[in-house]
Amino acid sequence: MNSTTKIAKMFALAALILTGLFFSLSAPAPEASAQSKQVQSAKTETPAAIFEDKDTLLRPEGYREWVFVGSSTGLNYMPNPAPASANADEDIKHVYINPSSYREFIKTGKFPEGTVMVLEIAEAARKNEAGLQGSFASKFIALEASVKDSKRFPGGWAYFGFTDREGRPLAKAKPFPDSACLSCHQQKAATDRVFTQFYPMLNAAHTK
């Protein structure tokens, strides 16, 4: 092998080494890349609460893709509770929170302005036959939402129903009177008007 060939091979090898070094330095670290994507996602997330005017809330879209925080059946603050047997076929309630507010609560233990929580109510059905017993959610019958917006609402939060008296869904809603929801949430909720004591996903994070 002559000296010219050796020099050419050395240059080629040096070029390969430099190319590999360049790409290794320019490639973002996996963790940094993941954090960047998370920040970008948070920035581009559509506001969960969209108002038509000062206090008319549009029905939340895509809430079933939000964070599920808990469910309940027969849970209320009635002064005179009904017998246990009367609650056998109570409605089943599922609760969701918009993702960015969930992330903020996990980090700080506080709900940010713009937090939306959705309460979806399903009719309970029961099976009691050979080889199959128990209750399950049948059809959805109502939808409610709460919004934290201290600039719009003096009490900090407002509560909305998206089902009319005949059980038909509504595209938008005005807030309930404060006496219907807010007063109870002020007195009974564990964290900032939210019943975190009944939502395992939030309660676990808040008590870490």
VEXPA-17793 format. One record per residue (C-alpha): residue number from 1; residue in one letter; x, y, z. Coordinates in Angstrom, 1 decimal, padded with zeros to 4 digits, m for minus. Last residue first. Layout:
N
+-----+-----+--------+--------+--------+
:   n : res :     px :     py :     pz :
+-----+-----+--------+--------+--------+
: NUM :   A :      X :      Y :      Z :
...
+-----+-----+--------+--------+--------+
This chain:
208
+-----+-----+--------+--------+--------+
:   n : res :     px :     py :     pz :
+-----+-----+--------+--------+--------+
: 208 :   K : m047.8 :  013.5 :  049.2 :
: 207 :   T : m051.3 :  014.5 :  050.4 :
: 206 :   H : m052.3 :  016.6 :  047.3 :
: 205 :   A : m051.2 :  013.9 :  044.8 :
: 204 :   A : m053.2 :  011.1 :  046.5 :
: 203 :   N : m056.3 :  013.3 :  046.9 :
: 202 :   L : m056.2 :  014.3 :  043.2 :
: 201 :   M : m056.2 :  010.8 :  041.7 :
: 200 :   P : m058.3 :  009.4 :  044.5 :
: 199 :   Y : m061.2 :  011.9 :  044.0 :
: 198 :   F : m063.5 :  011.9 :  047.0 :
: 197 :   Q : m061.4 :  014.0 :  049.4 :
: 196 :   T : m060.6 :  016.2 :  046.4 :
: 195 :   F : m064.1 :  017.6 :  046.6 :
: 194 :   V : m063.2 :  020.9 :  044.9 :
: 193 :   R : m064.1 :  024.4 :  046.3 :
: 192 :   D : m060.4 :  025.2 :  046.8 :
: 191 :   T : m059.5 :  021.9 :  048.5 :
: 190 :   A : m061.5 :  019.8 :  050.9 :
: 189 :   A : m065.0 :  020.7 :  049.7 :
: 188 :   K : m067.7 :  020.9 :  052.3 :
: 187 :   Q : m068.5 :  024.5 :  053.1 :
: 186 :   Q : m067.5 :  026.3 :  050.0 :
: 185 :   H : m068.6 :  023.5 :  047.8 :
: 184 :   C : m072.0 :  023.6 :  049.4 :
: 183 :   S : m072.4 :  027.3 :  048.9 :
: 182 :   L : m071.2 :  027.1 :  045.3 :
: 181 :   C : m073.8 :  024.5 :  044.2 :
: 180 :   A : m077.5 :  025.6 :  044.2 :
: 179 :   S : m077.1 :  028.7 :  046.4 :
: 178 :   D : m074.7 :  030.2 :  044.0 :
: 177 :   P : m077.3 :  030.1 :  041.3 :
: 176 :   F : m076.4 :  027.7 :  038.5 :
: 175 :   P : m074.2 :  029.2 :  035.7 :
: 174 :   K : m075.6 :  029.8 :  032.2 :
: 173 :   A : m075.4 :  027.0 :  029.7 :
: 172 :   K : m074.3 :  026.0 :  026.2 :
: 171 :   A : m074.8 :  023.2 :  023.7 :
: 170 :   L : m077.5 :  021.6 :  025.7 :
: 169 :   P : m078.1 :  017.8 :  025.9 :
: 168 :   R : m081.8 :  016.6 :  026.1 :
: 167 :   G : m082.9 :  015.1 :  029.5 :
: 166 :   E : m086.4 :  016.6 :  029.3 :
: 165 :   R : m085.6 :  019.2 :  031.9 :
: 164 :   D : m082.5 :  020.3 :  030.0 :
: 163 :   T : m079.0 :  018.9 :  030.2 :
: 162 :   F : m075.8 :  020.9 :  030.1 :
: 161 :   G : m075.6 :  022.1 :  033.7 :
: 160 :   F : m073.1 :  024.7 :  034.9 :
: 159 :   Y : m071.2 :  025.5 :  038.0 :
: 158 :   A : m069.1 :  028.7 :  038.8 :
: 157 :   W : m065.9 :  029.1 :  040.7 :
: 156 :   G : m064.1 :  032.1 :  042.2 :
: 155 :   G : m067.0 :  033.2 :  044.2 :
: 154 :   P : m067.1 :  036.6 :  042.5 :
: 153 :   F : m067.3 :  035.0 :  039.0 :
: 152 :   R : m065.7 :  036.3 :  035.9 :
: 151 :   K : m062.3 :  037.5 :  037.1 :
: 150 :   S : m062.0 :  034.6 :  039.5 :
: 149 :   D : m062.4 :  032.0 :  036.8 :
: 148 :   K : m062.5 :  028.4 :  038.1 :
: 147 :   V : m065.0 :  026.4 :  036.1 :
: 146 :   S : m067.3 :  023.6 :  037.1 :
: 145 :   A : m069.1 :  021.3 :  034.7 :
: 144 :   E : m072.3 :  019.3 :  034.5 :
: 143 :   L : m073.5 :  016.5 :  032.1 :
: 142 :   A : m076.6 :  014.4 :  032.3 :
: 141 :   I : m078.2 :  011.0 :  031.3 :
: 140 :   F : m075.4 :  008.7 :  030.1 :
: 139 :   K : m076.7 :  005.2 :  029.5 :
: 138 :   S : m075.9 :  002.1 :  031.6 :
: 137 :   A : m073.2 :  002.4 :  034.2 :
: 136 :   F : m072.9 : m000.9 :  036.1 :
: 135 :   S : m074.4 : m002.8 :  039.1 :
: 134 :   G : m073.8 : m006.4 :  040.2 :
: 133 :   Q : m074.6 : m010.0 :  039.5 :
: 132 :   L : m073.8 : m012.5 :  036.8 :
: 131 :   G : m073.4 : m016.3 :  037.0 :
: 130 :   A : m077.1 : m016.9 :  037.6 :
: 129 :   E : m079.0 : m013.6 :  037.5 :
: 128 :   N : m079.0 : m010.3 :  039.2 :
: 127 :   K : m077.8 : m007.6 :  036.9 :
: 126 :   R : m078.3 : m003.9 :  037.7 :
: 125 :   A : m078.4 : m000.7 :  035.8 :
: 124 :   A : m077.2 :  002.7 :  036.9 :
: 123 :   E : m078.0 :  005.8 :  034.8 :
: 122 :   A : m074.8 :  007.7 :  034.0 :
: 121 :   I : m073.8 :  011.2 :  035.1 :
: 120 :   E : m070.8 :  013.0 :  033.7 :
: 119 :   L : m069.2 :  015.6 :  036.0 :
: 118 :   V : m066.7 :  017.8 :  034.2 :
: 117 :   M : m063.9 :  019.8 :  035.9 :
: 116 :   V : m062.5 :  022.9 :  034.3 :
: 115 :   T : m059.5 :  024.8 :  035.6 :
: 114 :   G : m059.2 :  028.2 :  033.9 :
: 113 :   E : m057.4 :  029.8 :  036.9 :
: 112 :   P : m055.0 :  027.3 :  038.4 :
: 111 :   F : m056.0 :  024.6 :  040.9 :
: 110 :   K : m053.4 :  024.4 :  043.7 :
: 109 :   G : m051.4 :  021.4 :  045.1 :
: 108 :   T : m048.4 :  022.8 :  043.4 :
: 107 :   K : m046.9 :  020.1 :  041.0 :
: 106 :   I : m049.9 :  017.7 :  040.9 :
: 105 :   F : m052.3 :  020.6 :  040.7 :
: 104 :   E : m050.5 :  022.1 :  037.8 :
: 103 :   R : m050.5 :  018.8 :  035.9 :
: 102 :   Y : m054.2 :  018.4 :  036.5 :
: 101 :   S : m054.9 :  021.9 :  035.4 :
: 100 :   S : m053.0 :  021.2 :  032.1 :
:  99 :   P : m054.9 :  018.0 :  031.6 :
:  98 :   N : m058.6 :  019.2 :  031.9 :
:  97 :   I : m060.3 :  017.5 :  034.8 :
:  96 :   Y : m062.7 :  014.5 :  034.7 :
:  95 :   V : m065.4 :  013.2 :  037.1 :
:  94 :   H : m067.6 :  010.2 :  036.6 :
:  93 :   K : m071.0 :  009.9 :  038.4 :
:  92 :   I : m073.1 :  006.7 :  038.7 :
:  91 :   D : m076.8 :  007.2 :  039.3 :
:  90 :   E : m078.3 :  005.4 :  042.3 :
:  89 :   D : m079.9 :  002.0 :  041.8 :
:  88 :   A : m079.4 :  000.5 :  045.3 :
:  87 :   N : m079.7 :  003.8 :  047.1 :
:  86 :   A : m083.1 :  003.1 :  048.6 :
:  85 :   S : m081.7 :  000.0 :  050.4 :
:  84 :   A : m079.2 :  002.2 :  052.3 :
:  83 :   P : m082.0 :  004.1 :  053.9 :
:  82 :   A : m082.2 :  007.8 :  052.8 :
:  81 :   P : m079.9 :  010.4 :  054.4 :
:  80 :   N : m081.5 :  013.3 :  056.2 :
:  79 :   P : m079.3 :  016.4 :  055.9 :
:  78 :   M : m078.5 :  015.5 :  052.3 :
:  77 :   Y : m074.8 :  016.0 :  051.5 :
:  76 :   N : m074.5 :  013.6 :  048.6 :
:  75 :   L : m072.9 :  010.4 :  047.3 :
:  74 :   G : m075.2 :  007.8 :  046.0 :
:  73 :   T : m072.7 :  006.6 :  043.4 :
:  72 :   S : m069.2 :  007.9 :  042.9 :
:  71 :   S : m066.4 :  008.2 :  040.4 :
:  70 :   G : m062.8 :  009.6 :  040.4 :
:  69 :   V : m060.1 :  011.6 :  038.8 :
:  68 :   F : m060.3 :  010.8 :  035.0 :
:  67 :   V : m057.8 :  013.0 :  033.2 :
:  66 :   W : m059.0 :  014.4 :  029.9 :
:  65 :   E : m059.8 :  012.4 :  026.8 :
:  64 :   R : m063.5 :  012.0 :  027.9 :
:  63 :   Y : m063.5 :  015.8 :  028.0 :
:  62 :   G : m063.3 :  016.1 :  024.2 :
:  61 :   E : m065.5 :  019.2 :  024.0 :
:  60 :   P : m066.9 :  021.2 :  026.9 :
:  59 :   R : m070.4 :  022.6 :  026.4 :
:  58 :   L : m070.1 :  026.3 :  025.8 :
:  57 :   L : m070.2 :  028.5 :  028.9 :
:  56 :   T : m072.4 :  031.6 :  029.0 :
:  55 :   D : m071.0 :  033.9 :  031.7 :
:  54 :   K : m069.5 :  037.0 :  030.1 :
:  53 :   D : m070.2 :  036.0 :  026.5 :
:  52 :   E : m069.9 :  032.8 :  024.4 :
:  51 :   F : m067.4 :  031.3 :  026.9 :
:  50 :   I : m064.8 :  028.6 :  026.2 :
:  49 :   A : m063.4 :  026.8 :  029.2 :
:  48 :   A : m060.8 :  024.1 :  028.5 :
:  47 :   P : m058.5 :  026.6 :  026.7 :
:  46 :   T : m056.9 :  024.8 :  023.8 :
:  45 :   E : m053.5 :  023.2 :  024.6 :
:  44 :   T : m050.7 :  024.7 :  022.5 :
:  43 :   K : m048.6 :  026.0 :  025.3 :
:  42 :   A : m049.0 :  022.8 :  027.4 :
:  41 :   S : m048.1 :  020.6 :  024.4 :
:  40 :   Q : m045.0 :  022.8 :  023.7 :
:  39 :   V : m043.9 :  022.4 :  027.4 :
:  38 :   Q : m044.4 :  018.6 :  027.2 :
:  37 :   K : m042.5 :  018.4 :  023.9 :
:  36 :   S : m039.6 :  020.3 :  025.3 :
:  35 :   Q : m039.5 :  018.1 :  028.4 :
:  34 :   A : m039.4 :  015.0 :  026.3 :
:  33 :   S : m036.6 :  016.4 :  024.2 :
:  32 :   A : m034.6 :  017.4 :  027.3 :
:  31 :   E : m035.0 :  013.9 :  028.7 :
:  30 :   P : m033.9 :  012.2 :  025.5 :
:  29 :   A : m030.9 :  014.5 :  025.1 :
:  28 :   P : m031.0 :  016.6 :  022.0 :
:  27 :   A : m028.8 :  015.5 :  019.0 :
:  26 :   S : m026.3 :  018.2 :  018.1 :
:  25 :   L : m023.4 :  016.7 :  020.1 :
:  24 :   S : m023.9 :  013.1 :  018.9 :
:  23 :   F : m024.4 :  014.3 :  015.4 :
:  22 :   F : m021.1 :  016.3 :  015.3 :
:  21 :   L : m019.1 :  013.6 :  016.9 :
:  20 :   G : m020.3 :  011.0 :  014.4 :
:  19 :   T : m019.3 :  013.3 :  011.5 :
:  18 :   L : m015.9 :  014.0 :  013.1 :
:  17 :   I : m015.2 :  010.3 :  013.4 :
:  16 :   L : m016.2 :  009.6 :  009.8 :
:  15 :   A : m014.1 :  012.5 :  008.5 :
:  14 :   A : m011.1 :  011.2 :  010.4 :
:  13 :   L : m011.5 :  007.8 :  008.9 :
:  12 :   A : m011.7 :  009.2 :  005.4 :
:  11 :   F : m008.6 :  011.3 :  006.0 :
:  10 :   M : m006.7 :  008.3 :  007.3 :
:   9 :   K : m007.8 :  006.3 :  004.3 :
:   8 :   A : m006.5 :  008.9 :  001.8 :
:   7 :   I : m003.2 :  009.2 :  003.7 :
:   6 :   K : m002.7 :  005.4 :  003.5 :
:   5 :   T : m003.5 :  005.4 : m000.3 :
:   4 :   T : m001.0 :  008.2 : m001.0 :
:   3 :   S :  001.7 :  006.4 :  001.1 :
:   2 :   N :  001.6 :  003.3 : m001.0 :
:   1 :   M :  000.0 :  000.0 :  000.0 :
+-----+-----+--------+--------+--------+
